[in-house]
């Protein structure tokens, strides 16, 4: 029982964009959603489940500690919302202002963006 509960909380490799051609596919034909902290590109999913790719540049967060914090937070919020998302490929890009924001602000921002993605895919 504990094993089943732990497996649904994981972020498996199948839920990630791992190859450059997958990223290029999203960048080539994407719908854009964003706010002050993040820009999210949404492309057609081809894997039968929502998948996440991250683009956190050194310009947005020069220190590795900051880049890793942002990536952990994005992955965690994606994992929490993966059941609500349609089958899409998502690339999250971080804006420089996100580095200075508290986690609570970033969480609210990401939750709103995931909801916006779900709503826009339902209406199309």
C-alpha positions in Angstrom: 0.0 0.0 0.0 2.8 2.5 0.9 4.5 1.5 -2.3 1.5 2.5 -4.5 1.1 5.8 -2.7 4.8 6.6 -3.1 4.8 5.7 -6.8 2.0 8.2 -7.6 4.0 11.0 -6.0 7.1 10.3 -8.1 8.2 12.3 -11.1 9.1 9.5 -13.5 11.3 9.9 -16.6 8.2 9.3 -18.8 6.8 12.6 -17.5 9.9 14.6 -18.7 11.0 16.1 -21.9 14.5 14.7 -22.2 15.6 15.2 -25.8 16.3 18.4 -27.8 13.9 17.4 -30.5 11.1 17.2 -28.0 12.0 20.7 -26.8 12.2 22.0 -30.4 8.7 20.5 -31.1 7.3 22.5 -28.2 9.1 25.7 -29.2 8.1 25.4 -32.9 4.3 25.1 -32.3 3.4 26.4 -28.8 0.7 28.3 -27.0 2.2 30.8 -24.6 1.0 31.4 -21.0 2.9 33.6 -18.6 3.1 36.1 -15.7 5.8 38.1 -14.0 7.8 35.0 -12.9 7.3 32.4 -15.6 6.6 31.8 -19.3 5.0 28.5 -20.1 5.0 27.1 -23.6 2.4 24.4 -24.3 2.7 22.0 -27.2 0.8 19.0 -28.4 1.7 15.9 -26.3 2.8 12.8 -28.1 3.5 10.5 -25.2 0.0 9.8 -23.8 0.7 11.8 -20.7 1.6 15.4 -19.7 5.4 16.0 -19.8 7.5 18.8 -18.4 10.7 20.4 -19.7 12.6 23.1 -17.9 14.5 26.1 -19.3 16.2 27.9 -16.4 19.0 30.1 -17.8 22.0 31.5 -16.0 20.7 34.9 -17.0 17.5 34.3 -15.0 19.3 32.8 -12.0 23.1 33.2 -12.0 23.7 31.0 -9.0 23.3 27.2 -9.3 21.6 27.2 -5.9 18.8 29.5 -7.2 18.4 27.6 -10.5 18.1 24.3 -8.6 15.6 25.8 -6.1 13.4 27.0 -9.0 13.6 23.7 -10.8 12.7 21.7 -7.7 9.7 24.0 -7.1 8.5 23.8 -10.7 8.8 20.0 -10.8 7.0 19.7 -7.5 4.0 21.9 -8.6 3.8 20.0 -11.9 3.8 16.7 -10.0 0.9 18.0 -7.9 -1.1 19.1 -11.0 -0.2 16.3 -13.4 -3.6 14.5 -12.9 -5.5 17.7 -13.8 -3.5 18.6 -17.0 -4.4 17.5 -20.5 -2.0 15.4 -22.5 0.4 18.2 -23.5 4.2 18.9 -23.5 5.1 21.9 -21.4 8.3 23.9 -21.2 8.6 26.3 -18.3 11.0 29.2 -18.7 11.9 31.3 -15.7 12.1 35.1 -15.7 14.8 36.9 -13.7 12.4 38.3 -11.2 11.5 34.8 -10.0 14.9 34.4 -8.4 14.0 37.1 -5.8 10.5 35.8 -5.0 9.5 33.7 -2.0 8.4 30.1 -2.6 4.8 31.0 -1.7 4.6 33.6 -4.5 6.1 31.1 -7.0 3.7 28.4 -5.9 0.6 30.6 -6.4 1.9 31.7 -9.8 2.5 28.2 -11.0 -0.8 27.0 -9.7 -2.6 29.7 -11.6 -0.7 28.9 -14.7 -1.4 25.2 -14.5 -5.1 26.0 -14.0 -5.0 28.3 -17.1 -3.5 25.5 -19.2 -6.2 23.1 -18.1 -9.0 25.6 -18.8 -7.6 26.6 -22.2 -7.3 23.0 -23.3 -10.8 22.2 -22.2 -12.3 25.0 -24.2 -10.4 24.2 -27.4 
